[in-house]
Amino acid sequence: MHLTDFTFTELTDSTDFGRFDCGEPKMTDFLIEDAKNYQKQKIANTYLFVQDDLSIAAYFCISNDCLVDLGEESGYTNTVFNRFHRKIKLPNPKRIRQYPAIKVGRLGVDKKHHGTGVAYDLMAFIKGFSIKDHKPACRLLLLDALNQPRQIQYYKRNGFEFLLDYDADEKNRIMYFDLIKLF
């Protein structure tokens, strides 16, 4: 099964969540309990891939974001930010303290589609969607990955890297994907 087997649509007030369950309660609950309100309040837009019977196969939500160097208190020391500049190969005269980004807030694939490759298709879609349909300039995809082996492995396989080391023992880890790789 592939993502192309489903219909892409935006969340609406009339969206029926049916029995969607991605196996991660916080991600499932977000879609069912919070996504519509986040969308109404212009905090995050949620997009769905639905089957012919209108059941949800997968979803993701995104919002505008910015990676900002706030100094030592943010965990981004000058050394860390300088390393980041070198890693994304930004020349010295063009280095800035704020990078436009898109935040992947939540995503989930219904359990009946786990192991089919749909999750990898979903991340590839999000990357393309971010550069194609998001009209303002955007350099990075950011996310707060659940610090669990399965989730970290998924994001690493999709080209995401850890931004910092200080959050290695935290519940979530900040990860990024440099969208310039797609050009």
Backbone torsions as a table, in degrees:
resi	resn	phi	psi	omega
1	MET	NA	142.2	179.9
2	HIS	-129.3	162.0	179.4
3	LEU	-59.6	-28.9	179.9
4	THR	-67.2	-12.1	177.2
5	ASP	-78.1	-6.0	-176.4
6	PHE	-117.1	166.0	177.3
7	THR	-98.3	131.5	178.5
8	PHE	-87.1	132.7	179.7
9	THR	-153.3	161.4	176.1
10	GLU	-92.4	147.3	175.3
11	LEU	-59.4	137.1	176.4
12	THR	-129.0	170.9	177.1
13	ASP	-60.6	-27.9	-176.9
14	SER	-93.4	3.2	179.4
15	THR	-60.1	130.6	176.7
16	ASP	-101.9	123.8	-176.5
17	PHE	-82.3	-11.4	178.3
18	GLY	51.5	-129.6	-178.7
19	ARG	-109.7	31.8	-179.0
20	PHE	-55.5	132.0	176.6
21	ASP	-153.2	113.3	-179.0
22	CYS	-92.2	0.8	178.1
23	GLY	88.2	-7.5	177.2
24	GLU	-117.9	100.8	-171.7
25	PRO	-49.9	-40.3	-178.7
26	LYS	-65.5	-35.7	179.9
27	MET	-74.3	-40.9	176.9
28	THR	-64.5	-47.1	-179.4
29	ASP	-61.9	-38.4	178.3
30	PHE	-57.8	-49.1	-178.3
31	LEU	-59.3	-48.3	-173.7
32	ILE	-75.1	-38.8	-171.8
33	GLU	-100.7	-27.7	-170.3
34	ASP	-120.4	-26.6	-170.0
35	ALA	-57.7	-43.3	-178.7
36	LYS	-63.6	-41.9	179.4
37	ASN	-67.9	-40.5	176.4
38	TYR	-58.5	-40.4	-179.4
39	GLN	-68.1	-45.2	178.6
40	LYS	-60.3	-36.8	-177.9
41	GLN	-86.5	3.9	178.8
42	LYS	59.2	39.0	177.0
43	ILE	-95.2	-40.2	178.9
44	ALA	-156.5	142.1	174.2
45	ASN	-98.6	137.9	-178.9
46	THR	-113.8	136.3	-179.1
47	TYR	-123.9	147.8	-173.6
48	LEU	-126.3	152.9	166.3
49	PHE	-116.9	119.1	-174.9
50	VAL	-117.0	152.7	177.7
51	GLN	-86.0	173.4	-179.9
52	ASP	-56.7	-33.3	179.4
53	ASP	-83.4	8.9	179.2
54	LEU	71.3	8.8	173.5
55	SER	-75.3	148.0	-175.4
56	ILE	-82.9	125.6	177.8
57	ALA	-93.0	-35.8	-177.9
58	ALA	-159.7	158.2	176.1
59	TYR	-149.5	161.6	169.7
60	PHE	-151.5	153.9	173.3
61	CYS	-128.4	145.3	-179.3
62	ILE	-135.5	158.0	174.4
63	SER	-150.2	166.5	175.5
64	ASN	-72.5	148.9	-179.7
65	ASP	-152.0	178.4	178.9
66	CYS	-155.9	130.9	173.2
67	LEU	-87.3	117.2	-174.0
68	VAL	-120.0	136.0	172.9
69	ASP	-86.4	104.9	179.8
70	LEU	-100.2	10.0	179.5
71	GLY	87.8	-165.2	-173.7
72	GLU	-55.1	-40.7	-175.1
73	GLU	-65.2	-19.1	179.9
74	SER	-88.0	-10.0	-174.3
75	GLY	92.2	-11.4	178.6
76	TYR	-93.1	86.8	176.6
77	THR	-70.9	164.8	177.3
78	ASN	-56.0	-38.0	179.1
79	THR	-62.0	-44.6	179.9
80	VAL	-63.4	-46.8	-178.2
81	PHE	-67.8	-36.8	176.3
82	ASN	-63.5	-41.1	176.4
83	ARG	-61.3	-42.1	178.8
84	PHE	-61.7	-44.9	177.6
85	HIS	-56.0	-45.6	-179.4
86	ARG	-66.5	-39.6	-177.5
87	LYS	-62.4	-39.5	-179.8
88	ILE	-90.9	6.8	172.8
89	LYS	58.0	46.0	176.0
90	LEU	-93.6	124.0	-177.9
91	PRO	-62.6	148.7	-177.7
92	ASN	-47.7	-48.1	-177.4
93	PRO	-64.5	-18.0	-176.7
94	LYS	-102.8	2.9	-177.5
95	ARG	-69.3	137.6	-177.6
96	ILE	-130.7	169.8	-179.1
97	ARG	-101.3	0.8	178.5
98	GLN	-139.9	128.6	178.8
99	TYR	-117.0	122.9	177.9
100	PRO	-62.5	138.6	-175.0
101	ALA	-147.3	164.9	169.9
102	ILE	-116.7	132.5	178.8
103	LYS	-95.3	123.0	170.6
104	VAL	-85.9	102.0	-173.4
105	GLY	-75.4	-51.0	-179.3
106	ARG	-146.9	153.5	170.7
107	LEU	-155.9	153.5	179.6
108	GLY	-161.2	149.5	176.1
109	VAL	-121.7	130.2	-180.0
110	ASP	-55.4	142.2	-175.4
111	LYS	-54.2	-32.7	-178.3
112	LYS	-69.1	-10.4	178.1
113	HIS	-109.2	4.9	176.8
114	HIS	-63.8	142.1	177.6
115	GLY	79.9	6.5	-178.4
116	THR	-100.2	-7.7	-176.0
117	GLY	95.4	-5.5	-179.0
118	VAL	-60.4	-37.8	-179.6
119	ALA	-62.1	-38.4	179.0
120	TYR	-72.6	-38.3	174.0
121	ASP	-61.0	-39.6	-179.3
122	LEU	-61.4	-45.6	-179.0
123	MET	-67.7	-38.8	176.3
124	ALA	-62.0	-40.0	178.0
125	PHE	-62.3	-46.1	-179.1
126	ILE	-59.1	-43.1	179.1
127	LYS	-60.3	-49.2	179.7
128	GLY	-65.5	-41.5	178.8
129	PHE	-60.4	-36.9	-177.7
130	SER	-66.8	-35.1	-178.8
131	ILE	-93.7	-22.7	-177.5
132	LYS	-87.0	-50.7	-172.3
133	ASP	-101.2	-6.7	178.8
134	HIS	-95.4	102.2	-168.5
135	LYS	-69.3	-37.2	176.7
136	PRO	-66.9	155.3	177.4
137	ALA	-60.1	140.7	-178.0
138	CYS	-150.2	125.3	-177.0
139	ARG	-99.3	-33.4	-169.7
140	LEU	-127.5	149.5	162.6
141	LEU	-102.6	128.0	178.4
142	LEU	-116.1	152.2	172.8
143	LEU	-158.4	156.5	173.8
144	ASP	-104.2	95.3	-175.6
145	ALA	-76.5	136.7	170.5
146	LEU	-58.2	129.8	-176.8
147	ASN	-81.4	64.0	177.9
148	GLN	-124.3	141.8	-175.1
149	PRO	-51.4	-43.8	-177.0
150	ARG	-63.2	-45.3	-179.1
151	GLN	-68.9	-43.6	179.6
152	ILE	-61.7	-43.3	179.1
153	GLN	-60.9	-42.5	178.8
154	TYR	-58.9	-49.5	-178.3
155	TYR	-67.0	-39.4	177.6
156	LYS	-62.8	-41.3	177.9
157	ARG	-64.5	-21.9	177.6
158	ASN	-94.9	13.2	173.2
159	GLY	87.1	7.9	177.8
160	PHE	-80.1	148.6	179.0
161	GLU	-127.0	156.2	175.6
162	PHE	-72.9	138.1	176.6
163	LEU	-79.0	-43.4	-174.5
164	LEU	-131.2	165.9	175.4
165	ASP	-101.7	-22.3	-172.8
166	TYR	-65.4	-18.5	-178.0
167	ASP	-95.8	15.6	-176.1
168	ALA	-59.2	-28.7	-179.0
169	ASP	-104.9	8.1	-179.1
170	GLU	-83.6	168.1	178.9
171	LYS	-65.7	-35.7	179.0
172	ASN	-124.8	151.2	176.5
173	ARG	-121.3	135.9	177.2
174	ILE	-78.8	125.2	178.7
175	MET	-128.8	155.9	179.6
176	TYR	-139.6	156.5	171.5
177	PHE	-127.7	127.4	-180.0
178	ASP	-84.7	109.1	-175.6
179	LEU	-65.0	-17.6	178.7
180	ILE	-62.0	-21.7	177.6
181	LYS	-62.4	-20.8	-177.3
182	LEU	-85.0	-7.7	-177.5
183	PHE	-98.6	NA	NA
